[in-house]
Amino acid sequence: MPKTVIHVFHDDDDALATGTRVAQRIQEIAPDHGSGVEVFCFGPAQRRLSGEGGGEPVATFNRQVDELIAGGVVVGACVNAARADGTEGELIRRGLNLRVARDEFLRFTLEQATVITF
C-alpha cells in the first residue's frame, strides 16, 4: 500500500503545528485512495513531545499528535532520543511507536514511501 510519511523534525511553531495538521488532513482522504499515513517525530521536534516550554504552539502539536494516534495513525519517535531525554515511558504511554530512527528511515525507503519533512 502506498504511504505518505510526515517527518516532523523542526521545532519552530509553524513546523510543529503544520506538520501534524497536514498529517491529519491527508488521513481524512488516504483510506479512500488505498493509501496510508504515518508520522515520525525526530530531532528538535521530538523534544517538544514532552510538552515542556513553547506555550500554545507546543500544546497544539501534542494535541494533534494524540488525535492522530487516537485516529489510528502510527506516530513514531526515536527510542534512543527518548531514553536520553528520559521520556521513553511517557511516550509509550501516549501510544507513540518508539524505534531506532536509522531503521525507520531505511524502512521508509524500502517501502517506497513519500516522506515530507516539516
Biopython code that builds the backbone (N, CA, C, O; Angstrom):
import numpy as np
from Bio.PDB.StructureBuilder import StructureBuilder

atoms = [
    (1, "MET", "N", (0.856, -1.169, 0.000)),
    (1, "MET", "CA", (0.000, 0.000, 0.000)),
    (1, "MET", "C", (0.904, 1.234, 0.000)),
    (1, "MET", "O", (1.862, 1.291, 0.771)),
    (2, "PRO", "N", (0.619, 2.214, -0.843)),
    (2, "PRO", "CA", (1.389, 3.463, -0.836)),
    (2, "PRO", "C", (1.225, 4.178, 0.507)),
    (2, "PRO", "O", (0.203, 4.054, 1.183)),
    (3, "LYS", "N", (2.267, 4.929, 0.867)),
    (3, "LYS", "CA", (2.241, 5.593, 2.166)),
    (3, "LYS", "C", (2.888, 6.965, 2.064)),
    (3, "LYS", "O", (3.866, 7.159, 1.342)),
    (4, "THR", "N", (2.317, 7.917, 2.806)),
    (4, "THR", "CA", (2.927, 9.225, 2.996)),
    (4, "THR", "C", (3.400, 9.295, 4.441)),
    (4, "THR", "O", (2.630, 9.049, 5.369)),
    (5, "VAL", "N", (4.667, 9.630, 4.622)),
    (5, "VAL", "CA", (5.235, 9.787, 5.957)),
    (5, "VAL", "C", (5.482, 11.277, 6.178)),
    (5, "VAL", "O", (6.171, 11.929, 5.394)),
    (6, "ILE", "N", (4.920, 11.790, 7.238)),
    (6, "ILE", "CA", (5.180, 13.171, 7.640)),
    (6, "ILE", "C", (6.276, 13.106, 8.697)),
    (6, "ILE", "O", (6.081, 12.561, 9.783)),
    (7, "HIS", "N", (7.417, 13.665, 8.361)),
    (7, "HIS", "CA", (8.580, 13.673, 9.255)),
    (7, "HIS", "C", (8.637, 15.060, 9.895)),
    (7, "HIS", "O", (8.955, 16.046, 9.230)),
    (8, "VAL", "N", (8.329, 15.125, 11.178)),
    (8, "VAL", "CA", (8.362, 16.402, 11.895)),
    (8, "VAL", "C", (9.705, 16.472, 12.607)),
    (8, "VAL", "O", (9.952, 15.738, 13.564)),
    (9, "PHE", "N", (10.564, 17.357, 12.133)),
    (9, "PHE", "CA", (11.917, 17.488, 12.662)),
    (9, "PHE", "C", (12.127, 18.832, 13.370)),
    (9, "PHE", "O", (12.653, 18.883, 14.482)),
    (10, "HIS", "N", (11.716, 19.893, 12.722)),
    (10, "HIS", "CA", (11.964, 21.232, 13.255)),
    (10, "HIS", "C", (11.000, 21.542, 14.399)),
    (10, "HIS", "O", (9.870, 21.054, 14.417)),
    (11, "ASP", "N", (11.453, 22.350, 15.345)),
    (11, "ASP", "CA", (10.599, 22.645, 16.497)),
    (11, "ASP", "C", (10.086, 24.076, 16.519)),
    (11, "ASP", "O", (9.654, 24.574, 17.558)),
    (12, "ASP", "N", (10.136, 24.737, 15.358)),
    (12, "ASP", "CA", (9.513, 26.065, 15.335)),
    (12, "ASP", "C", (8.002, 25.895, 15.311)),
    (12, "ASP", "O", (7.485, 24.861, 14.888)),
    (13, "ASP", "N", (7.308, 26.918, 15.766)),
    (13, "ASP", "CA", (5.845, 26.834, 15.932)),
    (13, "ASP", "C", (5.134, 26.373, 14.670)),
    (13, "ASP", "O", (4.238, 25.532, 14.731)),
    (14, "ASP", "N", (5.530, 26.921, 13.523)),
    (14, "ASP", "CA", (4.843, 26.580, 12.272)),
    (14, "ASP", "C", (5.081, 25.136, 11.860)),
    (14, "ASP", "O", (4.150, 24.455, 11.432)),
    (15, "ALA", "N", (6.316, 24.660, 11.982)),
    (15, "ALA", "CA", (6.609, 23.277, 11.592)),
    (15, "ALA", "C", (5.850, 22.284, 12.460)),
    (15, "ALA", "O", (5.315, 21.295, 11.960)),
    (16, "LEU", "N", (5.805, 22.550, 13.762)),
    (16, "LEU", "CA", (5.110, 21.638, 14.674)),
    (16, "LEU", "C", (3.622, 21.559, 14.354)),
    (16, "LEU", "O", (3.070, 20.468, 14.205)),
    (17, "ALA", "N", (2.983, 22.706, 14.250)),
    (17, "ALA", "CA", (1.529, 22.731, 14.039)),
    (17, "ALA", "C", (1.144, 22.300, 12.628)),
    (17, "ALA", "O", (0.170, 21.573, 12.435)),
    (18, "THR", "N", (1.917, 22.753, 11.647)),
    (18, "THR", "CA", (1.564, 22.455, 10.262)),
    (18, "THR", "C", (1.843, 21.002, 9.913)),
    (18, "THR", "O", (1.034, 20.363, 9.240)),
    (19, "GLY", "N", (2.974, 20.473, 10.359)),
    (19, "GLY", "CA", (3.298, 19.084, 10.038)),
    (19, "GLY", "C", (2.243, 18.117, 10.533)),
    (19, "GLY", "O", (1.809, 17.236, 9.791)),
    (20, "THR", "N", (1.830, 18.271, 11.769)),
    (20, "THR", "CA", (0.832, 17.354, 12.307)),
    (20, "THR", "C", (-0.554, 17.627, 11.723)),
    (20, "THR", "O", (-1.360, 16.706, 11.592)),
    (21, "ARG", "N", (-0.835, 18.874, 11.375)),
    (21, "ARG", "CA", (-2.131, 19.187, 10.752)),
    (21, "ARG", "C", (-2.199, 18.613, 9.339)),
    (21, "ARG", "O", (-3.240, 18.104, 8.925)),
    (22, "VAL", "N", (-1.101, 18.694, 8.605)),
    (22, "VAL", "CA", (-1.065, 18.103, 7.263)),
    (22, "VAL", "C", (-1.320, 16.597, 7.352)),
    (22, "VAL", "O", (-2.049, 16.037, 6.534)),
    (23, "ALA", "N", (-0.719, 15.951, 8.341)),
    (23, "ALA", "CA", (-0.959, 14.512, 8.521)),
    (23, "ALA", "C", (-2.438, 14.230, 8.773)),
    (23, "ALA", "O", (-3.000, 13.283, 8.221)),
    (24, "GLN", "N", (-3.061, 15.055, 9.607)),
    (24, "GLN", "CA", (-4.493, 14.880, 9.870)),
    (24, "GLN", "C", (-5.311, 15.031, 8.593)),
    (24, "GLN", "O", (-6.222, 14.245, 8.332)),
    (25, "ARG", "N", (-4.981, 16.037, 7.808)),
    (25, "ARG", "CA", (-5.743, 16.288, 6.581)),
    (25, "ARG", "C", (-5.552, 15.166, 5.558)),
    (25, "ARG", "O", (-6.508, 14.763, 4.895)),
    (26, "ILE", "N", (-4.323, 14.662, 5.427)),
    (26, "ILE", "CA", (-4.083, 13.559, 4.498)),
    (26, "ILE", "C", (-4.835, 12.313, 4.963)),
    (26, "ILE", "O", (-5.398, 11.584, 4.146)),
    (27, "GLN", "N", (-4.843, 12.071, 6.258)),
    (27, "GLN", "CA", (-5.538, 10.903, 6.804)),
    (27, "GLN", "C", (-7.034, 10.939, 6.505)),
    (27, "GLN", "O", (-7.670, 9.890, 6.407)),
    (28, "GLU", "N", (-7.592, 12.117, 6.361)),
    (28, "GLU", "CA", (-9.022, 12.229, 6.047)),
    (28, "GLU", "C", (-9.373, 11.560, 4.727)),
    (28, "GLU", "O", (-10.480, 11.042, 4.576)),
    (29, "ILE", "N", (-8.442, 11.562, 3.762)),
    (29, "ILE", "CA", (-8.754, 11.022, 2.439)),
    (29, "ILE", "C", (-7.918, 9.815, 2.037)),
    (29, "ILE", "O", (-8.269, 9.122, 1.082)),
    (30, "ALA", "N", (-6.827, 9.545, 2.737)),
    (30, "ALA", "CA", (-5.917, 8.460, 2.345)),
    (30, "ALA", "C", (-6.609, 7.106, 2.214)),
    (30, "ALA", "O", (-6.384, 6.416, 1.220)),
    (31, "PRO", "N", (-7.445, 6.693, 3.178)),
    (31, "PRO", "CA", (-8.078, 5.371, 3.040)),
    (31, "PRO", "C", (-8.929, 5.242, 1.771)),
    (31, "PRO", "O", (-9.013, 4.160, 1.190)),
    (32, "ASP", "N", (-9.548, 6.321, 1.349)),
    (32, "ASP", "CA", (-10.364, 6.285, 0.135)),
    (32, "ASP", "C", (-9.526, 6.066, -1.114)),
    (32, "ASP", "O", (-10.046, 5.689, -2.165)),
    (33, "HIS", "N", (-8.226, 6.303, -0.993)),
    (33, "HIS", "CA", (-7.317, 6.160, -2.131)),
    (33, "HIS", "C", (-6.374, 4.975, -1.959)),
    (33, "HIS", "O", (-5.398, 4.844, -2.699)),
    (34, "GLY", "N", (-6.660, 4.114, -0.989)),
    (34, "GLY", "CA", (-5.831, 2.945, -0.755)),
    (34, "GLY", "C", (-4.424, 3.300, -0.303)),
    (34, "GLY", "O", (-3.460, 2.612, -0.638)),
    (35, "SER", "N", (-4.319, 4.366, 0.450)),
    (35, "SER", "CA", (-3.023, 4.848, 0.907)),
    (35, "SER", "C", (-3.011, 4.973, 2.423)),
    (35, "SER", "O", (-4.060, 5.035, 3.065)),
    (36, "GLY", "N", (-1.823, 5.009, 2.977)),
    (36, "GLY", "CA", (-1.687, 5.155, 4.413)),
    (36, "GLY", "C", (-0.909, 6.409, 4.773)),
    (36, "GLY", "O", (-0.286, 7.040, 3.919)),
    (37, "VAL", "N", (-0.956, 6.755, 6.051)),
    (37, "VAL", "CA", (-0.245, 7.912, 6.584)),
    (37, "VAL", "C", (0.488, 7.479, 7.842)),
    (37, "VAL", "O", (-0.030, 6.700, 8.642)),
    (38, "GLU", "N", (1.679, 7.984, 8.003)),
    (38, "GLU", "CA", (2.463, 7.733, 9.201)),
    (38, "GLU", "C", (3.176, 9.034, 9.554)),
    (38, "GLU", "O", (3.461, 9.849, 8.676)),
    (39, "VAL", "N", (3.458, 9.225, 10.819)),
    (39, "VAL", "CA", (4.177, 10.403, 11.284)),
    (39, "VAL", "C", (5.403, 9.933, 12.055)),
    (39, "VAL", "O", (5.332, 8.985, 12.838)),
    (40, "PHE", "N", (6.536, 10.610, 11.823)),
    (40, "PHE", "CA", (7.738, 10.300, 12.582)),
    (40, "PHE", "C", (8.332, 11.596, 13.109)),
    (40, "PHE", "O", (8.713, 12.474, 12.335)),
    (41, "CYS", "N", (8.407, 11.711, 14.437)),
    (41, "CYS", "CA", (8.974, 12.895, 15.095)),
    (41, "CYS", "C", (10.410, 12.577, 15.490)),
    (41, "CYS", "O", (10.698, 11.514, 16.041)),
    (42, "PHE", "N", (11.298, 13.509, 15.200)),
    (42, "PHE", "CA", (12.711, 13.268, 15.445)),
    (42, "PHE", "C", (13.400, 14.605, 15.685)),
    (42, "PHE", "O", (12.877, 15.658, 15.320)),
    (43, "GLY", "N", (14.561, 14.554, 16.292)),
    (43, "GLY", "CA", (15.350, 15.768, 16.487)),
    (43, "GLY", "C", (14.666, 16.758, 17.410)),
    (43, "GLY", "O", (14.046, 16.365, 18.398)),
    (44, "PRO", "N", (14.777, 18.048, 17.093)),
    (44, "PRO", "CA", (14.208, 19.076, 17.963)),
    (44, "PRO", "C", (12.707, 18.893, 18.213)),
    (44, "PRO", "O", (12.234, 19.144, 19.322)),
    (45, "ALA", "N", (11.960, 18.462, 17.205)),
    (45, "ALA", "CA", (10.510, 18.280, 17.380)),
    (45, "ALA", "C", (10.201, 17.194, 18.392)),
    (45, "ALA", "O", (9.224, 17.301, 19.133)),
    (46, "GLN", "N", (11.022, 16.145, 18.437)),
    (46, "GLN", "CA", (10.760, 15.065, 19.383)),
    (46, "GLN", "C", (10.843, 15.576, 20.813)),
    (46, "GLN", "O", (10.073, 15.136, 21.667)),
    (47, "ARG", "N", (11.751, 16.486, 21.087)),
    (47, "ARG", "CA", (11.855, 17.024, 22.449)),
    (47, "ARG", "C", (10.594, 17.774, 22.855)),
    (47, "ARG", "O", (10.308, 17.890, 24.047)),
    (48, "ARG", "N", (9.836, 18.284, 21.893)),
    (48, "ARG", "CA", (8.595, 19.003, 22.192)),
    (48, "ARG", "C", (7.458, 18.067, 22.560)),
    (48, "ARG", "O", (6.418, 18.521, 23.037)),
    (49, "LEU", "N", (7.635, 16.765, 22.347)),
    (49, "LEU", "CA", (6.611, 15.802, 22.744)),
    (49, "LEU", "C", (6.453, 15.735, 24.254)),
    (49, "LEU", "O", (5.448, 15.229, 24.754)),
    (50, "SER", "N", (7.432, 16.237, 24.975)),
    (50, "SER", "CA", (7.323, 16.259, 26.435)),
    (50, "SER", "C", (6.354, 17.339, 26.891)),
    (50, "SER", "O", (5.919, 17.336, 28.042)),
    (51, "GLY", "N", (6.009, 18.270, 25.992)),
    (51, "GLY", "CA", (5.060, 19.330, 26.322)),
    (51, "GLY", "C", (5.674, 20.484, 27.074)),
    (51, "GLY", "O", (4.975, 21.435, 27.423)),
    (52, "GLU", "N", (6.969, 20.420, 27.332)),
    (52, "GLU", "CA", (7.619, 21.472, 28.104)),
    (52, "GLU", "C", (7.965, 22.664, 27.220)),
    (52, "GLU", "O", (8.482, 22.511, 26.114)),
    (53, "GLY", "N", (7.666, 23.852, 27.736)),
    (53, "GLY", "CA", (8.003, 25.077, 27.007)),
    (53, "GLY", "C", (7.194, 25.234, 25.738)),
    (53, "GLY", "O", (6.521, 24.300, 25.303)),
    (54, "GLY", "N", (7.256, 26.384, 25.157)),
    (54, "GLY", "CA", (6.629, 26.588, 23.864)),
    (54, "GLY", "C", (5.203, 27.071, 23.898)),
    (54, "GLY", "O", (4.690, 27.515, 22.871)),
    (55, "GLY", "N", (4.542, 27.005, 25.033)),
    (55, "GLY", "CA", (3.194, 27.544, 25.153)),
    (55, "GLY", "C", (2.181, 26.869, 24.255)),
    (55, "GLY", "O", (2.203, 25.652, 24.068)),
    (56, "GLU", "N", (1.296, 27.674, 23.704)),
    (56, "GLU", "CA", (0.172, 27.169, 22.900)),
    (56, "GLU", "C", (0.609, 26.381, 21.660)),
    (56, "GLU", "O", (-0.003, 25.351, 21.377)),
    (57, "PRO", "N", (1.629, 26.802, 20.905)),
    (57, "PRO", "CA", (2.024, 26.002, 19.736)),
    (57, "PRO", "C", (2.448, 24.576, 20.093)),
    (57, "PRO", "O", (2.126, 23.636, 19.368)),
    (58, "VAL", "N", (3.158, 24.412, 21.193)),
    (58, "VAL", "CA", (3.579, 23.075, 21.609)),
    (58, "VAL", "C", (2.368, 22.280, 22.110)),
    (58, "VAL", "O", (2.278, 21.074, 21.880)),
    (59, "ALA", "N", (1.454, 22.948, 22.784)),
    (59, "ALA", "CA", (0.222, 22.281, 23.231)),
    (59, "ALA", "C", (-0.586, 21.808, 22.022)),
    (59, "ALA", "O", (-1.132, 20.705, 22.035)),
    (60, "THR", "N", (-0.665, 22.636, 20.981)),
    (60, "THR", "CA", (-1.377, 22.264, 19.752)),
    (60, "THR", "C", (-0.717, 21.056, 19.106)),
    (60, "THR", "O", (-1.400, 20.116, 18.697)),
    (61, "PHE", "N", (0.604, 21.078, 19.012)),
    (61, "PHE", "CA", (1.366, 19.966, 18.447)),
    (61, "PHE", "C", (1.047, 18.673, 19.196)),
    (61, "PHE", "O", (0.744, 17.656, 18.571)),
    (62, "ASN", "N", (1.111, 18.703, 20.506)),
    (62, "ASN", "CA", (0.857, 17.497, 21.298)),
    (62, "ASN", "C", (-0.589, 17.038, 21.206)),
    (62, "ASN", "O", (-0.852, 15.836, 21.177)),
    (63, "ARG", "N", (-1.521, 17.963, 21.162)),
    (63, "ARG", "CA", (-2.933, 17.599, 20.996)),
    (63, "ARG", "C", (-3.131, 16.908, 19.655)),
    (63, "ARG", "O", (-3.819, 15.891, 19.570)),
    (64, "GLN", "N", (-2.528, 17.461, 18.607)),
    (64, "GLN", "CA", (-2.683, 16.873, 17.270)),
    (64, "GLN", "C", (-2.005, 15.506, 17.188)),
    (64, "GLN", "O", (-2.521, 14.607, 16.525)),
    (65, "VAL", "N", (-0.868, 15.336, 17.842)),
    (65, "VAL", "CA", (-0.216, 14.027, 17.887)),
    (65, "VAL", "C", (-1.144, 13.015, 18.559)),
    (65, "VAL", "O", (-1.333, 11.909, 18.053)),
    (66, "ASP", "N", (-1.717, 13.393, 19.689)),
    (66, "ASP", "CA", (-2.637, 12.484, 20.390)),
    (66, "ASP", "C", (-3.874, 12.179, 19.551)),
    (66, "ASP", "O", (-4.369, 11.052, 19.571)),
    (67, "GLU", "N", (-4.374, 13.159, 18.820)),
    (67, "GLU", "CA", (-5.529, 12.932, 17.940)),
    (67, "GLU", "C", (-5.167, 11.978, 16.803)),
    (67, "GLU", "O", (-5.970, 11.120, 16.438)),
    (68, "LEU", "N", (-3.977, 12.119, 16.246)),
    (68, "LEU", "CA", (-3.538, 11.209, 15.185)),
    (68, "LEU", "C", (-3.477, 9.774, 15.710)),
    (68, "LEU", "O", (-3.963, 8.850, 15.059)),
    (69, "ILE", "N", (-2.885, 9.596, 16.874)),
    (69, "ILE", "CA", (-2.786, 8.260, 17.470)),
    (69, "ILE", "C", (-4.185, 7.701, 17.727)),
    (69, "ILE", "O", (-4.458, 6.539, 17.423)),
    (70, "ALA", "N", (-5.059, 8.518, 18.280)),
    (70, "ALA", "CA", (-6.431, 8.079, 18.553)),
    (70, "ALA", "C", (-7.161, 7.700, 17.262)),
    (70, "ALA", "O", (-8.044, 6.842, 17.270)),
    (71, "GLY", "N", (-6.787, 8.344, 16.161)),
    (71, "GLY", "CA", (-7.402, 8.064, 14.869)),
    (71, "GLY", "C", (-6.766, 6.899, 14.127)),
    (71, "GLY", "O", (-7.131, 6.615, 12.986)),
    (72, "GLY", "N", (-5.825, 6.229, 14.762)),
    (72, "GLY", "CA", (-5.227, 5.046, 14.154)),
    (72, "GLY", "C", (-3.971, 5.292, 13.338)),
    (72, "GLY", "O", (-3.465, 4.366, 12.704)),
    (73, "VAL", "N", (-3.456, 6.509, 13.336)),
    (73, "VAL", "CA", (-2.226, 6.809, 12.599)),
    (73, "VAL", "C", (-1.037, 6.404, 13.465)),
    (73, "VAL", "O", (-0.985, 6.726, 14.652)),
    (74, "VAL", "N", (-0.092, 5.703, 12.869)),
    (74, "VAL", "CA", (1.136, 5.361, 13.580)),
    (74, "VAL", "C", (1.976, 6.630, 13.702)),
    (74, "VAL", "O", (2.338, 7.250, 12.701)),
    (75, "VAL", "N", (2.278, 7.003, 14.936)),
    (75, "VAL", "CA", (3.150, 8.144, 15.204)),
    (75, "VAL", "C", (4.376, 7.598, 15.913)),
    (75, "VAL", "O", (4.280, 7.018, 16.995)),
    (76, "GLY", "N", (5.522, 7.791, 15.294)),
    (76, "GLY", "CA", (6.755, 7.263, 15.843)),
    (76, "GLY", "C", (7.706, 8.349, 16.298)),
    (76, "GLY", "O", (7.553, 9.528, 15.980)),
    (77, "ALA", "N", (8.690, 7.905, 17.054)),
    (77, "ALA", "CA", (9.774, 8.766, 17.506)),
    (77, "ALA", "C", (10.975, 7.866, 17.781)),
    (77, "ALA", "O", (10.851, 6.643, 17.845)),
    (78, "CYS", "N", (12.139, 8.492, 17.942)),
    (78, "CYS", "CA", (13.381, 7.752, 18.145)),
    (78, "CYS", "C", (13.489, 7.253, 19.583)),
    (78, "CYS", "O", (13.433, 8.042, 20.526)),
    (79, "VAL", "N", (13.642, 5.950, 19.744)),
    (79, "VAL", "CA", (13.749, 5.363, 21.077)),
    (79, "VAL", "C", (15.025, 5.818, 21.771)),
    (79, "VAL", "O", (15.009, 6.056, 22.979)),
    (80, "ASN", "N", (16.120, 5.946, 21.048)),
    (80, "ASN", "CA", (17.377, 6.364, 21.676)),
    (80, "ASN", "C", (17.285, 7.786, 22.210)),
    (80, "ASN", "O", (17.774, 8.071, 23.303)),
    (81, "ALA", "N", (16.667, 8.673, 21.455)),
    (81, "ALA", "CA", (16.491, 10.054, 21.914)),
    (81, "ALA", "C", (15.554, 10.094, 23.118)),
    (81, "ALA", "O", (15.788, 10.845, 24.064)),
    (82, "ALA", "N", (14.494, 9.285, 23.084)),
    (82, "ALA", "CA", (13.553, 9.247, 24.209)),
    (82, "ALA", "C", (14.246, 8.766, 25.482)),
    (82, "ALA", "O", (14.015, 9.301, 26.567)),
    (83, "ARG", "N", (15.086, 7.764, 25.337)),
    (83, "ARG", "CA", (15.825, 7.270, 26.511)),
    (83, "ARG", "C", (16.767, 8.346, 27.046)),
    (83, "ARG", "O", (16.852, 8.564, 28.254)),
    (84, "ALA", "N", (17.471, 9.013, 26.134)),
    (84, "ALA", "CA", (18.414, 10.060, 26.540)),
    (84, "ALA", "C", (17.700, 11.215, 27.233)),
    (84, "ALA", "O", (18.239, 11.822, 28.159)),
    (85, "ASP", "N", (16.478, 11.515, 26.777)),
    (85, "ASP", "CA", (15.705, 12.621, 27.354)),
    (85, "ASP", "C", (14.897, 12.210, 28.577)),
    (85, "ASP", "O", (14.323, 13.065, 29.251)),
    (86, "GLY", "N", (14.845, 10.915, 28.873)),
    (86, "GLY", "CA", (14.060, 10.427, 30.000)),
    (86, "GLY", "C", (12.561, 10.440, 29.745)),
    (86, "GLY", "O", (11.774, 10.521, 30.688)),
    (87, "THR", "N", (12.150, 10.359, 28.465)),
    (87, "THR", "CA", (10.726, 10.429, 28.126)),
    (87, "THR", "C", (10.171, 9.120, 27.566)),
    (87, "THR", "O", (9.012, 9.074, 27.156)),
    (88, "GLU", "N", (10.966, 8.067, 27.542)),
    (88, "GLU", "CA", (10.543, 6.816, 26.923)),
    (88, "GLU", "C", (9.207, 6.313, 27.484)),
    (88, "GLU", "O", (8.288, 6.023, 26.718)),
    (89, "GLY", "N", (9.093, 6.209, 28.794)),
    (89, "GLY", "CA", (7.862, 5.699, 29.401)),
    (89, "GLY", "C", (6.661, 6.559, 29.078)),
    (89, "GLY", "O", (5.592, 6.041, 28.752)),
    (90, "GLU", "N", (6.823, 7.860, 29.164)),
    (90, "GLU", "CA", (5.719, 8.784, 28.866)),
    (90, "GLU", "C", (5.255, 8.642, 27.418)),
    (90, "GLU", "O", (4.053, 8.606, 27.153)),
    (91, "LEU", "N", (6.190, 8.562, 26.490)),
    (91, "LEU", "CA", (5.818, 8.472, 25.082)),
    (91, "LEU", "C", (5.150, 7.137, 24.769)),
    (91, "LEU", "O", (4.215, 7.084, 23.970)),
    (92, "ILE", "N", (5.621, 6.069, 25.386)),
    (92, "ILE", "CA", (4.977, 4.768, 25.203)),
    (92, "ILE", "C", (3.552, 4.809, 25.746)),
    (92, "ILE", "O", (2.630, 4.303, 25.106)),
    (93, "ARG", "N", (3.369, 5.407, 26.918)),
    (93, "ARG", "CA", (2.013, 5.507, 27.498)),
    (93, "ARG", "C", (1.081, 6.289, 26.581)),
    (93, "ARG", "O", (-0.108, 5.978, 26.502)),
    (94, "ARG", "N", (1.592, 7.284, 25.898)),
    (94, "ARG", "CA", (0.768, 8.072, 24.972)),
    (94, "ARG", "C", (0.459, 7.317, 23.688)),
    (94, "ARG", "O", (-0.419, 7.728, 22.930)),
    (95, "GLY", "N", (1.164, 6.221, 23.430)),
    (95, "GLY", "CA", (0.888, 5.423, 22.242)),
    (95, "GLY", "C", (1.853, 5.649, 21.094)),
    (95, "GLY", "O", (1.601, 5.186, 19.981)),
    (96, "LEU", "N", (2.952, 6.349, 21.335)),
    (96, "LEU", "CA", (3.936, 6.530, 20.275)),
    (96, "LEU", "C", (4.689, 5.233, 20.045)),
    (96, "LEU", "O", (4.907, 4.445, 20.966)),
    (97, "ASN", "N", (5.076, 5.032, 18.811)),
    (97, "ASN", "CA", (5.806, 3.855, 18.379)),
    (97, "ASN", "C", (7.300, 4.216, 18.409)),
    (97, "ASN", "O", (7.789, 4.889, 17.502)),
    (98, "LEU", "N", (8.016, 3.779, 19.433)),
    (98, "LEU", "CA", (9.424, 4.135, 19.577)),
    (98, "LEU", "C", (10.309, 3.101, 18.896)),
    (98, "LEU", "O", (10.263, 1.910, 19.203)),
    (99, "ARG", "N", (11.114, 3.593, 17.964)),
    (99, "ARG", "CA", (12.015, 2.740, 17.187)),
    (99, "ARG", "C", (13.329, 3.488, 16.968)),
    (99, "ARG", "O", (13.416, 4.694, 17.202)),
    (100, "VAL", "N", (14.343, 2.763, 16.520)),
    (100, "VAL", "CA", (15.615, 3.382, 16.167)),
    (100, "VAL", "C", (15.396, 4.184, 14.875)),
    (100, "VAL", "O", (14.942, 3.635, 13.871)),
    (101, "ALA", "N", (15.715, 5.463, 14.906)),
    (101, "ALA", "CA", (15.457, 6.347, 13.764)),
    (101, "ALA", "C", (16.117, 5.834, 12.494)),
    (101, "ALA", "O", (15.499, 5.843, 11.429)),
    (102, "ARG", "N", (17.350, 5.391, 12.591)),
    (102, "ARG", "CA", (18.079, 4.864, 11.427)),
    (102, "ARG", "C", (17.259, 3.785, 10.737)),
    (102, "ARG", "O", (17.119, 3.788, 9.514)),
    (103, "ASP", "N", (16.720, 2.861, 11.526)),
    (103, "ASP", "CA", (15.952, 1.747, 10.970)),
    (103, "ASP", "C", (14.653, 2.223, 10.329)),
    (103, "ASP", "O", (14.232, 1.705, 9.295)),
    (104, "GLU", "N", (14.033, 3.203, 10.947)),
    (104, "GLU", "CA", (12.771, 3.722, 10.405)),
    (104, "GLU", "C", (12.989, 4.424, 9.066)),
    (104, "GLU", "O", (12.213, 4.227, 8.131)),
    (105, "PHE", "N", (14.032, 5.235, 8.969)),
    (105, "PHE", "CA", (14.289, 5.927, 7.707)),
    (105, "PHE", "C", (14.591, 4.937, 6.586)),
    (105, "PHE", "O", (14.159, 5.134, 5.450)),
    (106, "LEU", "N", (15.326, 3.881, 6.896)),
    (106, "LEU", "CA", (15.582, 2.859, 5.886)),
    (106, "LEU", "C", (14.285, 2.142, 5.511)),
    (106, "LEU", "O", (14.053, 1.843, 4.340)),
    (107, "ARG", "N", (13.444, 1.868, 6.505)),
    (107, "ARG", "CA", (12.150, 1.228, 6.217)),
    (107, "ARG", "C", (11.317, 2.089, 5.274)),
    (107, "ARG", "O", (10.694, 1.573, 4.346)),
    (108, "PHE", "N", (11.305, 3.388, 5.508)),
    (108, "PHE", "CA", (10.549, 4.280, 4.610)),
    (108, "PHE", "C", (11.052, 4.145, 3.178)),
    (108, "PHE", "O", (10.262, 4.125, 2.235)),
    (109, "THR", "N", (12.364, 4.052, 3.021)),
    (109, "THR", "CA", (12.943, 3.892, 1.687)),
    (109, "THR", "C", (12.518, 2.564, 1.075)),
    (109, "THR", "O", (12.079, 2.514, -0.075)),
    (110, "LEU", "N", (12.650, 1.490, 1.848)),
    (110, "LEU", "CA", (12.317, 0.167, 1.327)),
    (110, "LEU", "C", (10.839, 0.040, 0.982)),
    (110, "LEU", "O", (10.470, -0.696, 0.066)),
    (111, "GLU", "N", (9.997, 0.759, 1.716)),
    (111, "GLU", "CA", (8.563, 0.752, 1.429)),
    (111, "GLU", "C", (8.205, 1.727, 0.309)),
    (111, "GLU", "O", (7.046, 1.801, -0.101)),
    (112, "GLN", "N", (9.182, 2.465, -0.181)),
    (112, "GLN", "CA", (8.981, 3.472, -1.223)),
    (112, "GLN", "C", (7.943, 4.507, -0.819)),
    (112, "GLN", "O", (7.133, 4.954, -1.630)),
    (113, "ALA", "N", (7.990, 4.873, 0.454)),
    (113, "ALA", "CA", (7.072, 5.883, 0.965)),
    (113, "ALA", "C", (7.491, 7.271, 0.489)),
    (113, "ALA", "O", (8.666, 7.528, 0.225)),
    (114, "THR", "N", (6.514, 8.146, 0.386)),
    (114, "THR", "CA", (6.790, 9.560, 0.148)),
    (114, "THR", "C", (6.973, 10.215, 1.507)),
    (114, "THR", "O", (6.079, 10.160, 2.351)),
    (115, "VAL", "N", (8.125, 10.832, 1.722)),
    (115, "VAL", "CA", (8.429, 11.453, 3.009)),
    (115, "VAL", "C", (8.452, 12.963, 2.823)),
    (115, "VAL", "O", (9.170, 13.496, 1.977)),
    (116, "ILE", "N", (7.646, 13.637, 3.635)),
    (116, "ILE", "CA", (7.559, 15.099, 3.615)),
    (116, "ILE", "C", (8.031, 15.586, 4.978)),
    (116, "ILE", "O", (7.505, 15.170, 6.010)),
    (117, "THR", "N", (9.024, 16.470, 4.977)),
    (117, "THR", "CA", (9.603, 16.931, 6.236)),
    (117, "THR", "C", (9.174, 18.335, 6.582)),
    (117, "THR", "O", (9.161, 19.228, 5.736)),
    (118, "PHE", "N", (8.821, 18.514, 7.843)),
    (118, "PHE", "CA", (8.477, 19.836, 8.382)),
    (118, "PHE", "C", (9.476, 20.168, 9.475)),
    (118, "PHE", "O", (9.394, 21.235, 10.083)),
]
sb = StructureBuilder()
sb.init_structure("model")
sb.init_model(0)
sb.init_chain("A")
sb.init_seg("    ")
for serial, (resi, resn, name, xyz) in enumerate(atoms, 1):
    if name == "N":
        sb.init_residue(resn, " ", resi, " ")
    sb.init_atom(name, np.array(xyz, "f"), 0.0, 1.0, " ", f" {name:<3s}", serial, name[0])
structure = sb.get_structure()
